[in-house]
Amino acid sequence: MKKLLIVLLTLSMVYTATAQEPKAIHIKSIPHALRWENTPLSFSLDHNELVIVAGEKTDMFRDPNVTYNTDNAPKLLFKADEDFVLSTCIEHAFTNKWDGGAIVIKNDDLNWVKFCFEKDYTGAKRVVSVVTKNISDDCNSVEIDTTKVFYKIAKAANVITLYYSTNGIHWFLIRHLQFDAKTGFEVGFLAQSPVGSKCEVRFSNIQYQAKKIQDPYLGE
């Protein structure tokens, strides 16, 4: 009888250990806990600086030709306020085509926005926005001549506005669109390497405010 109790107790301990929720992650400037969707090769977090290393063949895209649909890129996400402004500096080495780091807003697998700093098909360092409502609308914008750039994304009710800046002070509007974020939508940081072996992305100067912008051209 004693042996049976020991076995049952051991099995109970194993179940409890495996059933535990993943440990929440906290970034100093964000007042909400973050969680991983898709595990990175590795990551580090030092106060207000996050580094995500994505593995090979990682991406988030639903091709208009319906020949390439995937959502396996590592993302560190949190449930944001209804209205918010999130900004960060994104930096990576641009080693392989399509390598990128991004801010994302996600309802579900079929409805999301990815605002990406990406190595494009020409080899350029490009500001890219992907709006997905079942199928991805892929928009290539400004070419950047350095490996780092500042990104800002603002949500005001059902309108999303995307900005970039070379210095984190003067912001330029890239895209202004309607996106119906449902209750429980998540926001966060993504790294991807669709054709490479890995991509290390550094997110620094992370800033978050729970507020509704009044002027989309100023982002304030």
C-alpha positions as CSV (number, residue, x, y, z in Angstrom):
1,M,0.0,0.0,0.0
2,K,2.8,2.4,0.9
3,K,4.5,1.7,-2.5
4,L,1.2,2.4,-4.3
5,L,0.9,5.8,-2.5
6,I,4.4,6.7,-3.4
7,V,3.8,5.9,-7.1
8,L,0.6,7.9,-7.1
9,L,2.2,10.9,-5.4
10,T,5.1,10.8,-8.0
11,L,2.7,10.7,-10.9
12,S,0.8,13.6,-9.4
13,M,4.0,15.7,-9.0
14,V,4.9,15.0,-12.7
15,Y,1.5,16.0,-13.9
16,T,1.6,19.2,-11.9
17,A,5.0,20.2,-13.2
18,T,4.1,19.6,-16.9
19,A,0.7,21.3,-16.5
20,Q,2.1,24.6,-15.3
21,E,1.6,27.7,-17.4
22,P,4.7,29.0,-19.1
23,K,6.4,31.7,-17.1
24,A,5.3,35.2,-18.0
25,I,7.8,37.6,-19.4
26,H,8.0,41.3,-18.4
27,I,9.5,44.3,-20.2
28,K,10.0,47.3,-18.0
29,S,8.2,49.8,-20.2
30,I,5.1,47.6,-20.9
31,P,2.6,47.3,-18.1
32,H,1.4,43.9,-19.3
33,A,2.8,40.4,-19.1
34,L,4.1,38.9,-22.4
35,R,4.1,35.3,-23.7
36,W,5.7,33.4,-26.5
37,E,3.8,32.3,-29.5
38,N,6.3,30.0,-31.3
39,T,9.6,29.4,-29.5
40,P,12.7,31.3,-30.7
41,L,16.1,29.7,-31.0
42,S,17.0,31.9,-28.1
43,F,16.2,35.3,-26.6
44,S,17.5,37.8,-24.1
45,L,15.9,40.6,-22.2
46,D,17.8,43.4,-20.4
47,H,15.5,46.1,-19.0
48,N,14.2,47.8,-22.1
49,E,16.1,45.8,-24.7
50,L,14.9,42.6,-26.3
51,V,16.8,40.2,-28.6
52,I,15.0,37.5,-30.5
53,V,16.8,34.8,-32.6
54,A,14.5,33.2,-35.1
55,G,15.3,29.8,-36.6
56,E,15.3,28.7,-40.2
57,K,12.1,28.8,-42.4
58,T,10.3,31.0,-39.9
59,D,7.7,33.5,-41.3
60,M,4.3,35.0,-41.0
61,F,2.6,35.4,-44.3
62,R,-0.5,34.3,-46.3
63,D,0.4,34.5,-50.0
64,P,-2.3,36.1,-52.3
65,N,-1.6,33.1,-54.7
66,V,-2.5,30.8,-51.8
67,T,0.7,28.8,-52.4
68,Y,2.5,29.8,-49.2
69,N,0.7,30.1,-45.9
70,T,2.7,30.0,-42.6
71,D,2.7,31.5,-39.1
72,N,5.6,29.9,-37.3
73,A,7.8,33.0,-36.6
74,P,8.6,33.5,-32.9
75,K,6.5,36.3,-31.4
76,L,6.6,37.8,-28.0
77,L,3.0,39.0,-27.4
78,F,0.8,40.8,-24.8
79,K,-2.8,41.8,-24.5
80,A,-2.8,45.6,-25.1
81,D,-5.1,48.3,-24.1
82,E,-8.0,49.2,-26.5
83,D,-6.1,52.3,-27.6
84,F,-2.3,52.4,-27.5
85,V,1.0,53.6,-29.0
86,L,4.0,51.2,-29.2
87,S,7.4,52.2,-30.5
88,T,10.8,50.6,-30.7
89,C,14.1,50.6,-32.5
90,I,14.5,47.5,-34.7
91,E,18.0,46.3,-35.7
92,H,19.4,43.2,-37.4
93,A,22.2,42.2,-39.8
94,F,20.2,41.7,-43.0
95,T,22.0,38.5,-43.8
96,N,19.4,36.6,-45.9
97,K,16.6,37.6,-48.1
98,W,13.4,38.2,-46.2
99,D,15.2,38.3,-42.8
100,G,13.2,40.8,-40.6
101,G,12.1,42.1,-37.3
102,A,8.6,43.5,-36.8
103,I,5.9,44.8,-34.5
104,V,2.7,42.8,-34.9
105,I,-1.0,43.1,-34.0
106,K,-2.8,39.8,-34.1
107,N,-6.5,38.8,-33.8
108,D,-6.0,35.2,-35.0
109,D,-4.2,33.3,-37.7
110,L,-6.2,34.9,-40.4
111,N,-6.3,38.5,-39.2
112,W,-3.2,40.5,-38.3
113,V,-0.8,43.3,-39.1
114,K,2.9,42.9,-39.4
115,F,5.0,46.0,-39.6
116,C,8.4,44.7,-40.6
117,F,12.0,46.0,-41.2
118,E,13.0,43.4,-43.8
119,K,15.6,42.5,-46.4
120,D,13.6,42.6,-49.6
121,Y,13.9,40.7,-52.8
122,T,16.4,43.2,-54.2
123,G,18.6,43.1,-51.1
124,A,17.4,46.5,-49.9
125,K,16.7,47.2,-46.2
126,R,13.0,48.0,-46.5
127,V,10.1,49.3,-44.4
128,V,7.4,46.7,-45.2
129,S,3.8,46.5,-43.9
130,V,1.7,43.3,-44.3
131,V,-2.1,43.6,-43.5
132,T,-3.8,40.2,-43.5
133,K,-7.5,39.7,-43.6
134,N,-7.5,36.0,-44.6
135,I,-4.9,36.9,-47.4
136,S,-1.9,39.1,-47.0
137,D,-1.6,42.5,-48.6
138,D,2.2,43.0,-48.8
139,C,3.3,46.7,-49.2
140,N,6.9,47.6,-49.7
141,S,7.7,51.2,-48.7
142,V,10.8,53.2,-47.9
143,E,14.3,51.9,-48.4
144,I,16.6,52.5,-45.3
145,D,20.4,52.9,-45.7
146,T,21.3,51.6,-42.2
147,T,20.6,48.4,-40.3
148,K,18.4,50.1,-37.7
149,V,15.2,52.1,-37.8
150,F,12.5,53.3,-35.4
151,Y,9.0,51.9,-35.7
152,K,5.8,53.1,-34.2
153,I,2.3,51.6,-34.3
154,A,-0.8,53.4,-33.0
155,K,-4.3,52.0,-32.4
156,A,-7.2,54.4,-32.0
157,A,-10.5,52.6,-31.9
158,N,-10.6,50.5,-35.1
159,V,-7.9,52.5,-37.0
160,I,-4.2,51.5,-37.1
161,T,-1.5,53.9,-38.1
162,L,2.1,52.9,-38.9
163,Y,5.2,55.2,-38.7
164,Y,8.9,55.0,-39.2
165,S,11.7,57.3,-38.1
166,T,15.5,57.4,-38.6
167,N,16.1,59.1,-35.3
168,G,13.1,58.3,-33.1
169,I,12.0,62.0,-33.0
170,H,10.6,62.9,-36.5
171,W,8.0,60.3,-37.6
172,F,6.7,59.7,-41.1
173,L,3.3,58.0,-41.7
174,I,3.6,54.8,-43.7
175,R,0.1,53.4,-43.6
176,H,-3.3,54.4,-42.1
177,L,-5.9,51.7,-42.2
178,Q,-9.0,50.2,-40.6
179,F,-8.5,47.0,-38.6
180,D,-11.2,45.6,-36.3
181,A,-9.2,44.3,-33.4
182,K,-11.4,41.9,-31.4
183,T,-11.4,41.6,-27.6
184,G,-8.3,39.7,-26.6
185,F,-6.2,40.8,-29.5
186,E,-2.4,40.8,-28.9
187,V,0.5,43.0,-29.8
188,G,4.2,42.4,-29.7
189,F,7.6,41.6,-31.4
190,L,8.5,39.2,-34.1
191,A,11.7,37.9,-35.7
192,Q,11.7,35.9,-39.0
193,S,14.1,34.1,-41.4
194,P,12.1,32.5,-44.2
195,V,15.0,31.3,-46.3
196,G,18.0,31.7,-44.0
197,S,19.3,29.6,-41.1
198,K,18.5,32.2,-38.4
199,C,18.0,35.9,-37.8
200,E,18.9,37.8,-34.6
201,V,16.7,40.9,-34.1
202,R,17.4,43.6,-31.5
203,F,14.4,45.7,-30.2
204,S,15.6,48.6,-28.1
205,N,14.1,51.9,-26.8
206,I,10.8,50.1,-26.3
207,Q,8.0,52.5,-25.3
208,Y,4.3,51.9,-24.7
209,Q,1.5,54.3,-23.8
210,A,-2.2,53.5,-23.3
211,K,-3.7,56.4,-25.1
212,K,-5.7,57.4,-28.2
213,I,-3.9,59.6,-30.7
214,Q,-5.8,62.6,-32.0
215,D,-3.7,63.4,-35.1
216,P,-2.6,60.5,-37.3
217,Y,-0.1,62.7,-39.2
218,L,1.7,63.6,-36.0
219,G,1.1,60.3,-34.2
220,E,0.0,62.2,-31.1
